[in-house]
Amino acid sequence: MKTGIIDIGSNTIHLTIFKYESDGSFKALLDDKIFAGLAKYASANALSPDGADTLCESLRYFSGVAQNLGVTDVRAFATASLRGLTNKAAILSRAKEETGLDIEAIDGEEEARLSFLGARHYTSLTDALAADIGGASTELISVRNGEAVAFDVRPEGCLSLRVKYIKGLAAKKSEIAQIRKAIGVLFDAAPKQFFADAVSLCGIGGTARAASKLARAMGLLSGPPNGLPVAVLRKMTGLMADKDPKILDFAEKVIPERFFSVLPGMMILKELAKRTAAETIIIGKGGVREGYLIDRIMVGTSE
């Protein structure tokens, strides 16, 4: 059985085509993405007509990709990109009319739950803080004895921080200081239990994976692909903040779709590592799309 899942984020829109079996196993056959940057089209908590055009064009493209591959079951969901918009209903209605897709706008806690389900499929976590750093929000999952026991949604992500505080291509020292302060305030407001009892930190999603990929490309990391030492993260953050044109050009080539937002994302990871006293960040392989597959599509298919 095959299905296509479109994940509409504030930064990127992804299509993953999965093949899954009745025994609960699955694998990704294709992973494609468009750097849509929907967050930049949002003003006064509403998506602009240009943003709606970008969304519908992306959905039509991905529907065509799935159709060309013989995949007829295509689902779409949206996270912080759409869920808090004042014109969400109109956007969902237009997308349905123009593309035939019913977009499910999931709330923050549900996104966190699905992200954990997807990560747990690949990564064993015991007592940990898991964090999914999105474009416009950061989902925290408190894990105890391998199970998610609490969720918290922080209303800032790597792209929203970038748009709010960094005006040029490279961040100024004063802008970095503003982001650092904003991140501190962001997590000061989170429940203390998420940090106090965690013995490890797991980064879920594209931001954490981009940081790990960049570290490897820079020659700062050579160990297992599922771990990012915090010392390496600190060094990378410093290199990106120094505004060396060679470093910035290199990063843009390695992670072009994440280059715009990776520095605030790494700063979030660094702050979470400090609060959990983690020395190495576990880089989760799966995430919200895998969780959506497991929870929304594969449930009830096992024999």
C-alpha positions as CSV (number, residue, x, y, z in Angstrom):
1,M,0.0,0.0,0.0
2,K,1.2,3.5,-0.8
3,T,0.2,6.9,0.3
4,G,1.5,10.5,-0.2
5,I,1.6,12.8,2.8
6,I,2.0,16.6,2.3
7,D,3.2,18.5,5.3
8,I,2.5,22.2,5.1
9,G,5.0,24.0,7.3
10,S,5.8,27.7,7.8
11,N,9.2,27.2,6.1
12,T,8.9,24.3,3.7
13,I,6.1,22.2,2.2
14,H,7.1,18.5,2.0
15,L,5.7,15.5,0.1
16,T,6.7,12.1,1.3
17,I,5.4,9.0,-0.4
18,F,5.4,6.0,1.8
19,K,5.0,2.3,1.2
20,Y,3.5,0.5,4.2
21,E,2.6,-3.0,5.2
22,S,0.0,-4.6,7.4
23,D,2.8,-5.7,9.8
24,G,3.4,-2.0,10.8
25,S,6.5,-1.6,8.7
26,F,7.0,1.2,6.2
27,K,9.6,3.0,4.2
28,A,9.8,6.3,2.3
29,L,9.9,5.9,-1.4
30,L,10.2,9.7,-2.2
31,D,10.8,12.8,-0.2
32,D,10.4,16.1,-2.0
33,K,10.1,19.7,-0.7
34,I,9.5,23.2,-1.8
35,F,10.8,26.2,0.1
36,A,7.5,28.0,0.1
37,G,8.2,30.3,3.1
38,L,4.5,30.8,3.9
39,A,5.5,32.6,7.1
40,K,6.7,35.6,5.1
41,Y,3.2,35.9,3.5
42,A,1.5,36.2,6.8
43,S,0.6,39.6,8.1
44,A,-1.8,40.6,10.9
45,N,-2.3,36.8,11.5
46,A,-3.7,36.3,8.0
47,L,-2.2,34.7,4.9
48,S,-2.0,37.0,1.9
49,P,-3.4,36.2,-1.6
50,D,0.2,35.7,-2.8
51,G,0.7,33.2,0.1
52,A,-2.5,31.4,-0.9
53,D,-1.3,31.2,-4.5
54,T,2.0,29.7,-3.3
55,L,0.2,27.2,-1.2
56,C,-2.1,26.1,-4.0
57,E,0.6,25.9,-6.6
58,S,2.7,23.7,-4.3
59,L,-0.2,21.4,-3.6
60,R,-1.0,21.1,-7.3
61,Y,2.6,20.3,-8.0
62,F,2.8,17.6,-5.4
63,S,-0.5,16.1,-6.4
64,G,0.9,15.8,-9.9
65,V,4.1,14.1,-8.6
66,A,2.0,11.6,-6.7
67,Q,-0.3,10.9,-9.7
68,N,2.6,10.4,-12.0
69,L,3.9,7.8,-9.6
70,G,0.6,6.0,-9.5
71,V,-0.2,7.1,-5.9
72,T,-3.9,7.9,-5.6
73,D,-4.2,8.3,-1.8
74,V,-2.7,11.7,-0.9
75,R,-3.3,13.4,2.4
76,A,-2.3,16.9,3.5
77,F,-1.9,18.5,6.9
78,A,-0.8,21.9,8.1
79,T,1.0,22.9,11.4
80,A,1.7,26.5,12.6
81,S,1.7,27.7,9.0
82,L,-2.1,27.7,8.9
83,R,-3.6,26.7,12.3
84,G,-3.7,30.2,13.9
85,L,-4.7,32.2,10.9
86,T,-7.8,34.4,11.0
87,N,-8.6,33.5,7.4
88,K,-7.8,29.7,7.9
89,A,-11.3,28.6,6.8
90,A,-11.1,30.6,3.6
91,I,-7.6,29.3,2.8
92,L,-8.7,25.7,3.4
93,S,-11.8,26.2,1.3
94,R,-9.8,27.6,-1.6
95,A,-7.2,24.8,-1.4
96,K,-10.0,22.2,-1.5
97,E,-11.7,23.9,-4.5
98,E,-8.5,24.3,-6.5
99,T,-6.6,21.1,-5.6
100,G,-9.2,18.7,-4.3
101,L,-7.2,18.2,-1.1
102,D,-8.8,18.4,2.4
103,I,-6.1,20.0,4.5
104,E,-6.2,19.0,8.2
105,A,-4.9,21.8,10.4
106,I,-3.5,20.1,13.5
107,D,-3.0,22.0,16.8
108,G,0.3,22.3,18.5
109,E,-0.1,19.5,21.0
110,E,-1.3,17.1,18.3
111,E,1.7,18.0,16.2
112,A,4.0,17.2,19.2
113,R,2.3,13.9,19.7
114,L,2.6,12.9,16.1
115,S,6.2,14.0,16.0
116,F,7.0,11.8,19.0
117,L,5.2,8.8,17.3
118,G,7.3,9.3,14.2
119,A,10.6,9.7,16.1
120,R,9.9,6.8,18.4
121,H,9.6,4.5,15.3
122,Y,13.4,4.9,14.8
123,T,14.8,6.2,18.0
124,S,14.5,4.7,21.5
125,L,14.0,7.4,24.2
126,T,13.7,6.8,27.9
127,D,13.7,9.9,30.1
128,A,14.2,12.8,27.7
129,L,13.1,16.1,26.4
130,A,12.2,15.9,22.7
131,A,11.9,19.1,20.7
132,D,10.5,19.7,17.2
133,I,11.7,23.1,16.1
134,G,9.4,24.3,13.4
135,G,9.2,27.5,11.5
136,A,6.7,29.3,13.7
137,S,6.5,27.2,16.8
138,T,8.6,24.8,18.9
139,E,6.9,21.7,20.3
140,L,8.3,20.2,23.5
141,I,7.6,16.5,24.5
142,S,8.4,15.2,27.9
143,V,9.3,11.5,27.7
144,R,9.3,9.2,30.7
145,N,10.0,5.5,30.5
146,G,9.7,5.6,26.7
147,E,6.3,7.3,26.7
148,A,5.2,10.9,26.0
149,V,3.7,12.1,29.2
150,A,3.3,15.9,28.5
151,F,3.4,18.3,25.6
152,D,4.0,22.0,25.4
153,V,3.9,24.4,22.5
154,R,6.1,27.4,22.4
155,P,4.8,30.1,20.1
156,E,8.1,30.8,18.3
157,G,10.2,28.9,15.8
158,C,13.4,29.3,13.8
159,L,11.8,31.2,10.9
160,S,9.6,33.5,13.0
161,L,12.6,34.5,15.1
162,R,14.6,35.1,12.0
163,V,11.9,37.3,10.4
164,K,11.2,39.2,13.6
165,Y,14.8,40.1,14.5
166,I,17.2,39.7,11.6
167,K,16.8,42.4,8.9
168,G,19.7,41.6,6.5
169,L,21.3,38.4,5.1
170,A,23.7,38.1,8.0
171,A,22.7,38.7,11.7
172,K,24.2,41.6,13.5
173,K,25.5,41.1,17.1
174,S,22.7,43.2,18.4
175,E,20.1,41.0,16.6
176,I,21.7,37.8,17.9
177,A,21.5,39.3,21.4
178,Q,17.8,40.0,20.8
179,I,17.1,36.5,19.6
180,R,19.0,35.0,22.6
181,K,16.9,37.1,25.0
182,A,13.7,36.1,23.2
183,I,14.6,32.4,23.4
184,G,15.3,32.7,27.1
185,V,11.9,34.3,27.7
186,L,10.3,31.7,25.5
187,F,11.5,28.8,27.6
188,D,11.3,30.5,30.9
189,A,7.5,30.3,30.3
190,A,7.6,26.5,29.7
191,P,6.8,24.1,32.5
192,K,9.9,23.4,34.5
193,Q,9.2,19.6,34.6
194,F,10.2,19.4,30.9
195,F,13.8,20.3,31.8
196,A,14.2,19.1,35.4
197,D,13.7,15.4,34.8
198,A,15.2,15.0,31.4
199,V,18.5,13.0,31.1
200,S,18.8,13.5,27.4
201,L,17.7,15.8,24.6
202,C,16.3,14.7,21.2
203,G,16.0,17.1,18.3
204,I,13.1,16.1,15.9
205,G,12.6,17.5,12.5
206,G,14.4,19.4,9.8
207,T,16.1,22.0,11.9
208,A,18.0,19.5,14.0
209,R,18.9,17.4,11.0
210,A,20.1,20.4,9.1
211,A,22.4,21.4,12.0
212,S,23.8,17.9,12.1
213,K,24.3,17.9,8.3
214,L,26.1,21.2,8.4
215,A,28.4,20.1,11.2
216,R,29.4,17.1,9.1
217,A,30.0,19.2,6.0
218,M,32.2,21.6,8.0
219,G,34.3,18.6,9.2
220,L,33.2,19.2,12.8
221,L,31.4,15.9,13.2
222,S,32.5,12.4,12.2
223,G,30.7,10.1,14.7
224,P,27.4,8.3,14.5
225,P,24.8,10.1,12.4
226,N,22.3,10.3,15.3
227,G,24.3,12.4,17.7
228,L,25.4,16.1,17.7
229,P,27.8,17.1,20.6
230,V,26.7,20.4,22.2
231,A,30.3,21.6,22.0
232,V,30.1,21.2,18.2
233,L,26.8,23.0,18.1
234,R,28.3,25.9,20.1
235,K,31.2,26.2,17.6
236,M,28.9,26.1,14.6
237,T,26.6,28.8,16.1
238,G,29.7,31.0,16.7
239,L,30.9,30.5,13.2
240,M,27.6,31.4,11.7
241,A,27.2,34.4,13.9
242,D,30.7,35.7,13.0
243,K,29.3,36.5,9.5
244,D,32.3,35.1,7.6
245,P,31.2,35.3,4.0
246,K,33.0,32.0,3.2
247,I,31.2,30.2,6.1
248,L,27.8,31.7,5.1
249,D,28.3,30.8,1.4
250,F,29.3,27.2,2.4
251,A,26.3,26.8,4.6
252,E,23.9,28.1,1.9
253,K,25.2,25.4,-0.5
254,V,25.0,22.6,2.1
255,I,21.5,23.4,3.5
256,P,19.9,25.9,1.0
257,E,16.4,25.3,2.2
258,R,17.3,25.9,5.9
259,F,20.0,28.5,5.5
260,F,17.7,31.4,6.2
261,S,16.5,30.0,9.5
262,V,19.2,27.6,10.7
263,L,21.0,30.1,13.1
264,P,17.9,30.8,15.2
265,G,17.2,27.1,15.1
266,M,20.7,26.2,16.4
267,M,20.3,28.9,19.1
268,I,17.1,27.2,20.3
269,L,18.8,23.8,20.4
270,K,21.7,25.3,22.3
271,E,19.4,26.8,24.9
272,L,17.5,23.5,25.4
273,A,20.8,21.7,25.8
274,K,21.8,24.2,28.5
275,R,18.5,23.7,30.4
276,T,18.7,19.9,30.3
277,A,22.5,19.8,30.8
278,A,22.7,17.5,27.7
279,E,26.2,17.0,26.3
280,T,25.1,15.4,23.1
281,I,21.8,16.0,21.2
282,I,20.1,12.9,19.8
283,I,19.1,13.6,16.2
284,G,15.8,11.9,15.6
285,K,15.3,10.4,12.2
286,G,11.5,10.4,12.0
287,G,9.0,13.1,12.7
288,V,5.6,14.4,12.2
289,R,5.0,12.9,8.7
290,E,5.9,9.4,9.9
291,G,3.7,10.0,13.0
292,Y,0.8,11.1,10.7
293,L,1.2,7.9,8.7
294,I,1.2,5.7,11.7
295,D,-1.7,7.4,13.5
296,R,-4.0,8.5,10.7
297,I,-3.4,5.9,8.0
298,M,-1.8,2.7,9.3
299,V,-4.1,2.3,12.3
300,G,-6.4,-0.5,11.6
301,T,-4.4,-2.0,8.8
302,S,-2.5,-4.5,10.9
303,E,-3.7,-8.1,10.7
